[in-house]
Amino acid sequence: MFFNFGLEVSKVLKKAEEERYNLRHPYVGSEHLLLSILKYDKTCINILKKYDITYEIFKEELIDVVGKCTKNMEINLYTPLLKRIIANALEDKNEQKKQNVTCKDLLLALIEEAEGIAFRLLIGLGVDVEKLHKDLKDTKKDPGHLKIMEIGCNLNETISMDENIIGREKEIEQITEVLLRKKKNNPILVGKAGVGKTAIVEELARLINNKELCLELQDKVIVMLEMGSLVAGTKYRGEFEERLTKIIEEVVDNKNIILFIDEIHTMLNAGGSEGAISASDILKPYLARGDLKIIGATTTHEYDKYLTKDKALERRFEKILIEEPSLEETKDLLKGIKNEYENFHNITLTDPILDKIVELADRYLSNKSNPDKSIELLDTICSHVKLKQNIKNKDDLSNHLLNKQTLNDLKTKCIKEGNFEKASFYCNEELKLNNKISSKNNITISEEDILKVIANKTKMPVLTDLSNLEMKLKNKIFGQNESLEKIIFHIKDKIENIDTKKSLLIYGPSGVGKTYCAKQLANLYNPNTKILIVDLKEYQKETSLSKLIGVSAGYIGYNDNYVLKQIKDYPYSVILFDNIEYASSEVLNLIFKILDDSFITDAKGEIINFNKTLIIATTKEESKLSLGFNKESLEHISNKELSSHFDAVIKFNKISKSECIHLLENNNVSKEEHEKIINELELEKQGLKNINKYLKKNLQSS
């Protein structure tokens, strides 16, 4: 029934069925269609309001004249007149080559039929139907039949009337002021991705529909134009220019159209193939004369990268900065839209939970912007708990769905046999079952659910048993119990302050387990993410810096990946700077900047934050000479350059003979071979570097 209709008209027809059901009438007629239009279509509401016809007035008149029935029918049957109205509206659409039927088309077809309960009630209410017909004909001279409507999207029709944006009054006022100018009346919204630039324009369309803006803007239509749709299908030279010029002429002729171009930087090269001119070059003269109004939107980065280079285009727009909303504004916004998510997911959302979602999103999802990240987190959490509940009630849900299918099959069979009374019974049983399923799935969200979803998104470490971590480390690393206790102390502090950087420097003789400890610690601390190991033996040259932060523009490899790029996707990473004494002065200075400032700027000018990472560096005790330190222990030079950059400096001791024997006993080596292995591998001097290889080799030979 709803084929070839847009979303809004399909919704109006569905609501007409609900009006029929609520009034307990036996059929869906023109009167129920008009009731639905009067309740849900803003354009028709405004037209009929001039004739003093509202939803309440018409419904009251309908009940007075027709009344209500005592028994309700569960099946929706359309009257022949209503079917004819719909068919006439579809035929009108095809004649005018429109994309979709609108509610105005349905209302016009209803008036043109000049019969039916709705038509008679309008006459009874004193409506001049001829004048109404003329008004509807005049309003049909909107841009709906233009070429631009085949490519673009009419925001005035697609925007929901029930939604509204909270806390953007200042920005909307700025946009309105720019649109009212005589010249340079083209605002461009610039802000970080996710701050709600497109939503502000949708709110502007809603305000226009509600007649809440000034008189000069009340008849405006905002049409969103995508450059991809504009370019699509233009294979030959000149086709793109011809299409764009035709659209511009349509907009110039229809002064009530405002173009909205999202990601406006894409139009700089759109259509600009060899021997052709770009979309921006075609638009510039019209923008300069003020012949058409355009609202643009782009991110701060794209604006600086593209539009600032084209000064002629930049000065034709008025830049309006869209700041990220405050936490309080974001909380209010989530409370404003929570009903949609409650109805969609069938989940109860309390205000404290919404506040917690905003606070935790702000704390942990630092690489995104509000309100987008809070809304995305809310939606993901609802999906998460719904999936968890469905798995929990899997068997019950399967039985309910099986029963529902059985009832549906029985209802269909009764309808085919003409037994509508029995079909009505099965329909009621199906409704009861649906209500039962809905009440069974009506669940709430806890703070644990929020943290679980955030951990999955950010790869944030989830670690609770620190004693277990300490035990695992001591089982793997010999002779460093005191040092390991210090490390655990700092790891505990890191977990309690998970969104702050922590840096540890581990130093000691070769072969005592510094690097091995760092690797084991990383795997145990955060199994959700990858450890980033940077062996600084490979970064001894001055040119090694490019491997860490990328190659500057203009050089080969500019678009290649670089080592520290991983931190953008995994902000809770563990970074191991192994053998820090080998790093070149440039690389060492970069590490010092990471340790001091918690961020660096890569070769592309993008900021990489390290404020959530765990950084571990290792160095040999004797290597202090290469860094300009004396041979005294590192405690005596803690105020020197290297150690002063770290939150903690931890010493690993030399392996003693008793610890070597303890390690050999754990590997089932006989006492007779202890002295031989200790002397042969020089364990007290060289450490445990070669012990595993030796033991493995002898185990295979035996």
Disulfide bonds with the S-S distance in Angstrom:
none
